Amino acid sequence: MTVTTFAQPSRPAFDLQGHRGCRGLMPENTIPAFLKALDLGVSTLELDVVISKDGQVVVSHEPYFNADFSIRPDGRPVDKKEQKNLVLYQMTYADIKRYDVGSNGNPKYPKQQRVKTYKPLLSEVIEQVEMYRNAKNLPIVSYNIEIKSDASEYNKSQPEPAVFCDLVQAVLKQHLPTERVVIQSFDFAPLKHWKLQANAGKYPSVRLAALVENLRSPEKNLDELGFKPDIYSPYYRLLSQNKVKRLQEQSIKVIPWTVNQRNDMSRLKKWGVDGIITDYPDRASGL
């Protein structure tokens, strides 16, 4: 099924992004989490993608089965010692889908509802979200898709950035209009590749977001990136009001992660950030 909802989204003044759907409340990066996030009024669904052995774009934060919440097809919980051997890039999607990533909950998120569920394909997430949104007459949302890339893992737990981006773009081309897409990464190589391809007319121009967790200044990070991104997304504790101002003066939106406490949300909003990424969209109600 191909979803072609081409209505223009009305971009909210403040972009509330549900981190991995709503990790604090539902199993992360699963369809139940994304649908719950819609009900909580997010304007953007934030999610992560990796690649399977058969070239499928799978929604997952790690390129392996995390022992915190994964259950093997035989019902045995994944052990910490074996988790990094269960590499999704070395498994077909048919095998990946047999693992349960929701029934055990996540000990780090005690409010997370326990639901038997699996790692979905990016295409399935879009299809299910759009059907649910249309059925409930909910506002159009954007998709902030993180390419989970690490230079030390090229051709080990992931393909090279060019191949990775091509696979993601092929799915998006079939399922979403460009104005509803954000591509983000901590690894700047996929962002640089996407920008080059867009400039060459081979990819559509989507919003690009630089994810940051280092202590370098925004200026140094932007210099390394080599172009002005649409969005700068640092860990929220790395921000100051002055940094927000400096970035916005360059017409770069500032959307920090992962902001889970109401007082931090309020402070950042007073500083003028353009949005936040949170595990608990319910805590941002009426912000």
Secondary structure by P-SEA (a helix, b strand, c coil): cccccccccccccbbbbbccccccccccccaaaaaaaaaacccbbbbcccccccccccccccccccccccccccccccccccccccccccccaaaaaacccccccccccccbbbbbcccccaaaaaaaaaaaaaaacccbbbbbccccccccccccccccaaaaaaaaaaaaaaccccccbbbbcccaaaaaaaaaaaaaccccccbbbbbbcccccaaaaaaaacccccbbbcccccccaaaaaaaaaacbbbbbcccccaaaaaaaaaacccbbbcccccccccc
